[in-house]
Each structure stands twice: as C-alpha cells, then as structure tokens.
C-alpha cells in the first residue's frame, strides 16, 4: 500500500551523470514500466528506488516517507533480479522464507506464508529442491515467490524475463500480469523490450540518456509520441519516417510526390518547414487489404521489394521517395517481389516531426 | 600397439612413478617401527624382520632407552602456533579477500599484485633481518614471534584464494539478501560465507600445513621448549657423532599424522560441491 515519488532524482558516477534529475509519481497499485535502450538509466533508477544505489541528488519517497538515506531492508520493497539471484545453498522453501526468517517471524507464520506463495505460483512440487535442480521458468517463479512472500509495499522487477526463451517469456508475462491483479501492489518494472512494456504497463515511462522522454499509457505513447525517438521505439515494426517539406497543405517528398498534411496538423505546418513524415505500417495498406475504418486515405502506388508473411498479415517492404518503409497487408494473398500494388495511406493518422529537433508538431 | 598393451604400459609407468614418489615416505614410516640397527644394515633390509613401537615408547619416555627429547612440548608448540596463525590468517584472508572481490579502492590492483609477489620471496632470505628485528623487540624464542611470522606468510595466500571464491559469487546475491531484510553483515554471514566455505576451508588447510611443516624460519627463531616446533625438534636427534635415525623417523610420523587426519577431515569441503544454480542457467 504505497505510492512512489521521485523528485528531481539524479545519479552521477564521478563526473559522469547517468540520471539527470527525473520526476515521477507512481500511484498505489499502479504497474509502471521503465523502458528504454540500454544505458538509458532505467536500471539505475530502479536500483535507486531499491536503495542499492545512493542517489546523488533529489528525493525518493515511498508511501510518503522520504527514503533517501534508508538501506534496502528498511524500505519494505522486494525485487526480482535479472538473473534471479536465488540463494544456491538453500532449498526453494528456504529461499522463499528467508526474508521472513531474517525478520524473526515465528516458524508457523513462515510456513504458512511460504505455502501461500508456493500455491499462487505453482511451486508446491519443488519446495525441497535447490535452485540448481530447477528450470529457468521455475527459478523465475521462485524469484517472484520470494518477492511476494513478505507482502512488500512495492515490487521492483529488473528485466526479469530477459533470460528466458521467447515462449516462456510470453507465458511469464501473463503470469506477472495475473500476479499484479492478485496481490494489488505497486510495481515498477524495468525492461528494454517495448512489447513487454506495452503488454504489462498501466503506464510506460520511456527513458533515454538519463532523461524521461515521455510518460503515458501504452496507447498514448503509441498514438501520440512526443518525438521521433518514442515513435520509433514503441510499436513493432517501428514507425516509418520519410523526409519531406511542407508545401501548401501538403508534404512534398524528395522525389516531388506529395501527400496531404494530416488534418489536425495543418495549422502548425507552416510552408517550407522541413519535416519527417511518420506513419505506422498498418496505416499504409494495399487497397482492399486495409483496416476497415480507414478514412481520408491518400492513394499511392508502391513497388514491393520484399514480403514477410506472418500468417494473419504480411509485412511489405517498399520505398517512398527513396526511403525504405514498411506496409502491412491484412487478409493477405501471396505477393511476388517486384509487384506494384495500389495502396492507401491513412493520412489523418500520420505524424509530422520537426526534421531538426525531432519533436512532434502535434 | 594394441589397446591392452598400451593400458599395461600406462599402468607400469604409473606404478614406477608412484614408487619413486612414495618410497621416501614409505621408508620413513617403515623406519619408524624398526631399530637403528636394522635401518643401518647394508645391504638394506627391505622387508622388516620385526616391527615394534619401541621408538615411539622411547620418544615419549617409556621403556628401556628413553630419548631425552621433550616431544610433548614441541607438539604443543606446533599445535598452538599452527592453529593460531591459521585462524588469524584465515580471518584476515576472508576480510581481505572479500574486500578485493567486492570493493573498488585506489591501489587495488597494485596491492593484489604486491601480495602475490610477496610469495616469491623465499622465507629463508628474510630470516636474518627477522632474527635481528625479533631479538630487538624480544620475540626470539617465543610462540608469539613464530605466530606473527607464520601469519604474515599465510595472509597473502589466504587473501588470494578466498578472493577468487568470493569473486565467483554474484553480487546480486548480496543485494537480494539486503532487500530480503539483511544488514550487510547478515548478508555476508548468511549468504556469501556459506557459498565461499569451500574456498575458506582450502585456505585454512594450506595455511595450517604451511605453518605445521615450516622448518627454516622456525629453526632461526626458536631456541628452547618454550617455542620449538616439531620440525625443529627433529634436529634434536642429531648428536655430535651420531644420528638417531629410528627416533627421528618415529617423530616424523608423529608430525605427519595430524596433517594427514586434518586433510582427510576437511577434504570433502575442498571438493567444491556447490553449484551456482541460483543465478541464471
């Protein structure tokens, strides 16, 4: 039962500043995912919340109490590590109960809570094994069990799924989400995988070079990225970007072709401004193979360089004005490379970014 | 060569090698149970005609010919000196090894290299300066004097060995323990120490054996029953014109036995049965 508040928190190693005064309010029960490329400061931020790293400036509060100078054990948090960090010399049961034992709880209580956690995570059959005798997914579950046993105020996850294979990762992702429903605790989760971020988060915090770039719900970030970095980081495949110049309510590309300026951006798109025209693959579709509700679509003929069938849809690699872009074909039919297809671009869903600053014009 | 012939050749060469290695030890043990007469007979008597405990009896002061050598005191000195220097060296080694494995500090690399280089100095080269220094401060012929020297000899080694074991333990385990509610001290004793036990046990054995068997320095720094250790005591069997080989061999066996017993007791810890399954796999 706690919210987490970061005020102007910064971290430096000597002269190198890795986190530049970030502000973040995390509500009670909220599932917040910190996401960004490696080296963006997300893990450092998490470790500062945990108390494993000192903060160089600012203030961190958990449940209203400033914890800047408290050691990890006094913050009532728990953490799941990337490599699980299970105690190799203890059985699963001892691993789960370790925190309670250190806290001096009575044996009966430790037993009960260990069993409760083991039930939630399906660990009953493995309680007397050591971590060495468990599979990757089971170890992951033990690590989560160890975190929930103590009923902490805040869960911290540091890239917990990155050591699992793709199938198990999807499975554990669902389990983590279910776990959050069940235990209703504030969760701060760090990952570099935008899919994990999108699927798990109530709110995503995108970080880059020690700054928060954008904060919002997954759909917010997907639909209204504040700059090109967010636009290309969130969503798969990444957003397509094509160089262009505003020219009388249109965007003129390098080869002279034009598309209409997205309706809601007309006011801010002054003539002659150099822009990056951005759109997602699903907004550029062959005629008859698009999303049903596409309106205000501009026709455009495209020569397909490469087709990647994914089953329910096919990704089409093509070019607009010399820039490589991806289109999507729903209800796909077989495509031959070199085929030219009449396509529709849903211009009202497109984005314009300033070519110099990368910021959205929206 | 057929497979069988090669196997036989390997066995024979192994046997000869082991014979060469073991023969001196075997000879010492055999001689400990024989009389001086039989030991010195030429040609050598390989199969003993009669084994007896007479040599041990005379060392410990029973039986017909009592050897006037205070084996009891030497044994006590050896035990006290070896144990104390081992305990101190392991304690310092653990702290130092942990610091080198976990913390960054200036001069770390140089310090570590320095410790290892100190092992290259032959102990005997230090004996003269040590002798002068110890005689100034009155540590000649005291157990404390020998304990200090042995501790100093062992510390670089125990640091070096335990450092390697602590370095193998992922830092995450300590952090996980701290998040689970441990103080840094508890995290060390509950998590990291149990995992490094094998390394600490090995360093303890090596330190003990080094101290137990050391002769050169002890022969300079000890004088009397106050501090003489068993290896130095061996020289008591050499008189001006005679050497009591039988007594010397019996005493050598007495020196060997505790070391042997200890090694057997601790060896199961030496075989590092711990698998680091707690981290990813």
Interface residues (C-beta under 8 A of the other chain):
Chain A: X50 X51 X52 X71 X72 X73 X77 X78 X79 X81 X82 X83 X84 X85 X86 X87 X88 X89 X98 X99 X102 X103 X130 X131 X132 X133 X134 X136 X139 X146 X150 X163
Chain B: X170 X172 X173 X175 X176 X177 X178 X179 X180 X181 X182 X183 X186 X190 X191 X194 X195 X274 X275 X276 X277 X278 X279 X280 X281
